[in-house]
């Protein structure tokens, strides 16, 4: 019976010792968890940067030349339409209000902005697909606005 008590006492001491030495305080656990979160965040940021770099496509010379030529033609067509609208506005016998004149000026400014964006992209060569889709959308909207300006809604 003496052996059983000694074995039980030794086992109890070993279990208690292992429990006390293996336990971390709450602040130590929090610090370890925070360090793991920061490491994971850094890994995520690095992976995101790699993904962004891979997605940035620059236009090839042929793509850029074709797109630039098409856009230049559309911009010139818009300039011609705007000039026609200005001439039409000044014809005698037709009364155009200041709102009509402001809309023409606004459309003319949008056309100049599109030309400036083309020039800026040519120098920076950033994300090609994004630029192309946004530019085409804006160009289409300007074309629709020019057509809608001459439509009589009566």
C-alpha angles and dihedrals in degrees: 000000000000090000091053092052093047092047091048092048093048091047091049091051092049093048092047091047093050091048093051095045096046097048119096124206117250091252091054090050091049092050092050092048091048090052090051091050092050091049091049091049091051091049090049092050091049092049091048091051091051091049092049092049091050092050095052105097122184119212118254117239093255093049092048094048093050093045092045092051093049092047093047089053091050092047091050090048089052090050090052091050091049091049090050090051091051091050091047090050092056096049113115118247096038121091116211121182128225090256090063090049092049091050091053091050090048092051090048090053091049089053091052090048091054090052090050091050090053091052092046093050091050088060099041104035095200128161104343102197094049093046093047095050094045093045093049091048092051091045091052092048091052091050091051091048091052092050093045091051092066096043115104108223095198 
